[in-house]
Amino acid sequence: MSLPDPQQPCPEPPGHLPPELLIQIFSHLSSMKNAQGTLHSSTLVSRQWYSSAVPALYRSPVITGKNFAQFVRTLCPSVNSRVKRNGLAEMVRRLDMSALVHDGSRSVTARMLRRCQESLEEFVAPKASFAVNSFAALSKCTNLRRLDLSFIDYTLDLYSLLNSIKNLDKLEYLNYPLSCTPKNIKIGEHPPSWPMNLRELHIPGNLGDDSLHFLFNFPSSLTRLGIGNCSRLFSPSVHLLLLNLGPQLESLDIQRSRTNFGDSSFDEILVYLPVLRRLSIPAAYISAGFFTCVSNSKLKGFSPLVELELTCSSEFPYWENERVDIDYNHVWDAVVDGGLDRLRRLKLHRNLKWDLSREARRELKSLDEMLQALAREDAEASGSHEPVDAGVWMIGK
């Protein structure tokens, strides 16, 4: 038996990897589903694994009612300024508190925002523990890119909210609270400005006509808009809003409402949204006039609409007075005649029942093949070798 040479350095212990490689592994692992338990176990292997895995573990923590109290004690160990911070709050990039209902308090939410304000890039507010006392902390989150307030179930002051986020220059996405109205507004007082780089805004239906007029000073960067379940909005107000955004809006998503929007409410929508590239709209809100309006207008041959999604609620059936008066023939004619000559993607909700008969399925297949052929021609003309993303899709359940 030969003895090891004492002049030779000892080999690395089993399982040793360079820190740079470990960081890459844990960073990739953090994007996978149910990775939090694995990352936590990795921190217990060794000091090297701990220092490499902890940033990935706290980058986007999964917060539930069961682990929330422990998470708060770890992230915010004490309000006592003499207690040394552990540096974990500075690692949090995404803070999703949407799973919390009655856990925590409004003061705890404000304190967590203050602790994470330097690093936080995305925040999803909890249902009950986000209030006006969090606005000051929210205004200091200068690296915030995405803000989702849609889970909040009580009314917020619209004026105070806009004041708190107006200087968040990196904010690109905002999902509005379900209920948010301006309070104590003086006559002639102008609303606060929006974040200067906001690109996408989602407005819930609980917002009324009176509040909608308060929001018209949008930044020029806004190109994507969603309007959801518009039970308190009426067609004239929405039309005025879209006219205001007409020169800049590239994507529009309108969800179905139980009231206020009738048949053909949005037949002329493409006329005053001349740069719109994607439209998702309930099929009951448009008629054959939607397609003929574009074909007969100055937009013929110039409408940039690439994707059209016709939706239909899967939660409750269409009412008898809400007929769908369009079918695949209207789409075909609009593409062929030049009204929608750039349309390449058509998404249809299954509840529209456009594919029930054998003939209908054959016609939809022909439309699918035509859209794919047009997309291949586009790719050849531009010299692109990217995969063609075009055709007809059935969506929903």
N, C-alpha and C positions, 0 to 999 in steps of 0.2 A: 504493500500500500504506500503510495507516494504522498508526502505531506505538502500542503500548499506553500508556495514560495512567499516568505514573509516580506519580500521586497515588492511584491505585486499588490496593487490596491484591492481592497475587498470589493466584491461585486455588489451592485445595488440590491437592496432587499426586494423580495417578491412583491409585485404590485406597484412598484414605483414608476410614476410617469412624470414627465416635465409639467410644471404648473400651467404653462400655456396650453398644453394639450388637454389637461383636466378641465380648464376653464371652457374650452371649446365644447368638450363633451357635455358638461353640465348645462351650458347655454343651450345646446341642441335639445337636451333632455327636458328642459323647462318648458319647451313649446309643445310637448306631448301631453296627451290627456292623462289625468291622474298621476302626474309626476311628483306631486308634493311629498308623498310618503317616501318615494325613492330618494329624493333629494335630502330629506331629513335623515334617512338612514345613512346616506353618504357622508354627512357631516360627522358621524360617529366613528368612522373608520380610522382616521388619523388627523393630526393637526393640519397636514398638508391638504387632505381632502376637505376638511372643515373650511379652511380659508378659501378654497376654490369653489365649494358648493354653496356656501352661505349667500353670496350675491345672487345666484340663480334662484335660491329658495325664496328670497324676499323680493325678487324683482316683480313678481305678480302673484302674491299669496292668495290662496283659496280660503275665503273667510266664510264661516258658517256660524250659526247660533251656538254650536257646541264648542268651537275653538276661539270664539271672539274674545272672551274675557282673558284667556291666556295670551292671545295675540296683543291685546291692549297693554297688559302688564309687561310684555317683552318690548314692545315698541315705545311705549310711554311709561317707563318705570315709576316716575313720580313727577308731580308738579313742583317739587322742591328744586330750586335752581342749583342747590349745592350737590345734587346727585349727578354724577358724571354720566353723560349719555354714552350708549353703547355703539352708536354709529349704524344701527340696523335701519333706522328710519330713512337715512340717506340712500339706502339701496332700493327702496320701493319706487317702482316706475308706474305700476298700475294698481290702483286701489279700488276694488269692486266690492261694495257693501250692499249690493242689491238683494242678497239672500237674507239680510237681517230685517226682522219685522219689529219686535219689541225689545230687541237686545240693545244694550248701551243706552246712551243719553245724548242729547244735543251738545252738551259741553264736551263729551268724549270725542264726538265727531269733529268738533272744532279743534280740539287739541291734536288729534291725529293729523288733520290737515296742516296745522302749524309745524308739526314735527317733520312732515314729508314735503314741505313746500319747495325745497330746493331741487328735489329730484323728480317729483311727481309729473307724469306725462298724460295719464288718463285717470279719471275719477268717475265712478258710478255711485250716485248718492243712495243712501238707504231710504226705506219707505217712511219711517217716522222720526228719525233722529237727525234730520238736517233742517236747519232753520236759519233765521236771520243772523244769529250769532256766529254762524259759519262763514258769512259773507266776507268778513275782514280777512280771515285766514285764506279763503279761496282767492281773494284778490292778490295775495302774495305768491301764489303758485305760478310763477312767471314762465315755467317750462311746460305748462299744461297744453296739450294738443287736442285732447278729446274730453268732453264734459257731457255726462248723461244724467239728467235730472228727471227722467220720465217715470221713475218708480215712486216719486214723492206723491203722497195721497192727500195733501192739504194745500190750501192756497198760499202762494208766495207773493210778495210785492214785486211786481214787474220792474218798477223804477229802481228799487234797491238792487235787484238782481243784475240789471244791465250796468248799473254803476260799479258793481263789484267785479265784473268781467271785462269792462271796456278797455282796460290796459293790458290784457293778456294777449300780447301781440303774436304769440305762437299758436293760439287756439284756432283750430281748423274745423272742428266738428262740435255741434251743440244739439243735444236732444232736449227739447223744452219740457218743463214740468207740465203735468196734466192740467193743473189749474194755476194760473198766474195772471193777476190783474193789476193795473196801475192804481195806486192809492195816494190820496192826498196830493194830487197833481194840481198845481196852480194854473189859472187861465193864462194861455199864451206860453206856458213853459214847454220847452222842447225836450224830447226824450234824450237820454244819454246815447252816445255813439256806440256802435257795435265794435267788437274786436276787429282790427284792421285786416287781418288775414283769414277771417272766417270763410270757409269754403262750402260747408254743408250744414243745413239747418232743418230740423224736424219739428213741426208745430202740431200739437195735439188738438183734438176737436173740442175740448173743453174751453179753449180760447174763444171768446166771443167777438162779435163784430167791433165792439167799442175798443177792445184791446188790440185788435189787428191793425187798426189805423195808427196805433202808437208805434208800430214796428217798421214803418216804411223807409226809414233812413238806412237801408242796408249798405254794406260796403261793396265796392266793385268786385271784390274777390269772390263773392258768393255765386256759385254756379250750380249747386244741388239743393233742391228743396223737397221736403216731404210734408204732406198735410194728412193727418190721420183722424179717422172717425169724426167727421166734422158735424157733430150734432148741434153746435151753436153758431156755426158759420153759414152764411147764405151766399148764393152764387154771385151777386153783384160785388160783395166785398172780396171774394176770392179772385174774381176777374180783375178788380182794381189792383190787387196785390200782384197778380201775374203781369199785368200791364207795366207795373212799376219795375219788375224784374226782367221784362222782355228782352232787352238787348244783351243780357248776360247769362240767362238761365240755360244750362245744358242738360240737366236731368231733373225730372219732375215725377214724384210719386204721390198719387192721390188715393187714399183708402176710402172704402165705401161707408156712407153714412146712412142712418135710418131715416133721415129727413133732410129737407132743405134743398137737395140737388135732385132735379128731375131729369127726364129723358132729354137728350140733346143739349144738356147744360153746357157742354164743353166742345161743341162742334167746331168752333172757330179758334180753338186754343193754339193751333200751330201757326195761325196767322199773326198773332201778337207775341209768339215765342219763336222768332225766326232762326235762332241758333240752337234749338232744342235737339239733342241727339238721342235721348232716352226718355220714354214716357210709359209710366205704369198707371193705368186708370181702370175703374170698373166699366165693364162693357155697357152697363145700363145708362151711363152718363153721356154716351155718344150715339149717334145714329148714322145712317148712310151719308148725311150731310157732312160729317167729319171728313170723309174721304173726298167728296165732291167739292167741298169748300177749298181744299188745298189744290185740287186739280184745276179749279176755275180761277184761282188767285194768282197774284204775281209770284208766289212761291213755287209755282209749277216748274219742276226741274231743278229747283234750288233748295228744297227742304232738306236739311242735313239729318233728319231723323233716321237713325240706324236700328234702334231697338224699340219695339212696341209690345207692351205686356198688357193683355186684357184680363182683368181679374174678375172674380165672382166670389162672394163670401161663402165660406164653408161652414160658418157658425149658424146661419139662419137662412132659410130659402128666400128667393126673390118673391116679392109681393106681386099680386096679380096686376097691379097698376104699374109695375116696373118691367116692361118688356125689353128684351134684347132684339133690336131690329137689324142687326148686322150679322154677316157670316163671312166665310172665307172668300166668297166671290168679290166682296167689296175690297178686301185686301189685295187680291190678285189684280183687279182692275186698276187700283191706285198705283201699284208697282209698274204695271205694263204701260199705263197711260202717262206716267211721268209725275203724278202728284207726289208719290212717295218712292221715287226711283232709286233712292239710296237706302231704303229699308233692307236689312239683311237678317235680322233676328225677330221672330214672332213667337211670343210666349202666350199660351192660352190656358185658362183655368179649366180643369176637367168638368166643373159644374156647368160650363157653357154648353156642353154636350154637342160639340161640333163634330165629334168623331164617332157617333153612334152607328150610322149606317155604313155599309161597305162602300157606297159611292162617295160619301163624305171623307172616309179615310183615304180613298184613292185620290181625291182632289187635294187633300192636305199633303199627301206624299208628293204630288206634282208641284205644289207650292214650295215644299221643302227643297226639292231638287232645283227649282228655279232660283231660289235665294242662294243656295250653295254655289250654283253655276255663276251667278252674278258676283259673288264674293271671290271666286277663283279668278274671274276676269279682272276684278279690282287688284288682286294680288299680282297678277301678271303685268298689269299696266304700271304698277308702282315698283316692280322688281323685287317684291317681298317674297321670302320663302317661309314665312311663318304659317303655322297650321290655320286653315280656314275655320272661323267661328261663325257659322251662319246656319239658318234653317228654321224649322218649326219645332217647338217644344210644348209638351203638355205638362202643366204644373198643378200643384195642389192635390188634395185627396178627394 
